[in-house]
Amino acid sequence: MRGLYIAYPMRLLSMLLLLPATLAAQSSPPGEPPPTGVTAEMIAKGKELFQGAGLCMACHGIDAKGSVGPDLTDTLWLHHNGRYEEIIAQVIRGIPEDESKTGAPMPARGGSALSDEEIRAVAAYVWSLSRRPSSP
């Protein structure tokens, strides 16, 4: 029983020590205006591609909350700061296994045959997921 009293504060302390790094990795607050050129229609098309031909849902789930790949609906970005241009570049390049923070690689273009324009739409949708206004 005594070990429980020691382990809990140590776990809490380790979580608090990681908090600054976690906050530094977070992107802009929810409700941020879309990047120049990103439209509601583009985001809708990106969602359609994410859930279909883009193959994104195979690893990130239909709701983008993650499974093999990370959750894309929160503000924590593992490989960059979550800027639109960074998301585009990451989807085009992919993530090699040796660079993956989850241990799972992401193939270039998500393993799909999406065009650059379609990738920009998917990136707009993914960008929008972490910028939704918080629920009350």
MODACOR-V106995 format. One record per pair of residues at least 4 apart in sequence whose C-alpha atoms are under 7 Angstrom apart, sorted by the first residue. I is the first residue (numbers start at 0). J is the second residue. Records with the same first field share a line. If there is no record, write none. Layout:
# MODACOR-V106995
I: J ; J
This chain:
# MODACOR-V106995
1: 5
2: 6
3: 7
4: 8
5: 9
6: 10
7: 11
8: 12
9: 13
10: 14
11: 15
12: 16
13: 17
14: 18
17: 21
18: 22
19: 23
20: 24
21: 25
24: 75 ; 76 ; 80
25: 74 ; 75 ; 76 ; 80
26: 74 ; 75 ; 80 ; 81
27: 31
28: 130
29: 129 ; 130 ; 131 ; 132 ; 133
30: 130 ; 131 ; 132
31: 130
33: 37
37: 41 ; 123
38: 42
39: 43
40: 44
41: 45 ; 120 ; 123
42: 46 ; 120 ; 123 ; 124
43: 47 ; 124
44: 48 ; 120
45: 49 ; 120 ; 121 ; 123 ; 124
46: 50 ; 121 ; 124
47: 51
48: 52 ; 53 ; 121
49: 53 ; 54 ; 55 ; 56 ; 121
50: 54 ; 55 ; 56 ; 61
52: 111
53: 109 ; 111 ; 113
54: 109 ; 111
55: 59 ; 109
56: 60 ; 61 ; 63
58: 65 ; 66 ; 67 ; 68
59: 63 ; 64 ; 65 ; 66 ; 67 ; 68 ; 69 ; 70
60: 64 ; 65 ; 66
63: 70 ; 71 ; 72
64: 70 ; 71 ; 72
65: 69 ; 70 ; 71
67: 103
68: 103
71: 125 ; 128 ; 129
72: 128 ; 129
73: 129
74: 129
76: 80 ; 81
77: 100
79: 85
81: 85 ; 86 ; 126
82: 86
83: 87 ; 122 ; 123 ; 126
84: 88
85: 89
86: 90 ; 122
87: 91 ; 118 ; 119 ; 122
88: 92
89: 93
90: 107 ; 108 ; 109
91: 107 ; 108
92: 107 ; 108
93: 105 ; 106 ; 107 ; 108 ; 109
94: 98 ; 99 ; 104 ; 105 ; 106
95: 99 ; 104 ; 105
96: 102 ; 103 ; 104
99: 103 ; 104
105: 109
106: 110
108: 113
113: 117 ; 118
114: 118
115: 119
116: 120
117: 121
118: 122
119: 123
120: 124
121: 125
122: 126
123: 127
124: 128
126: 130
127: 131
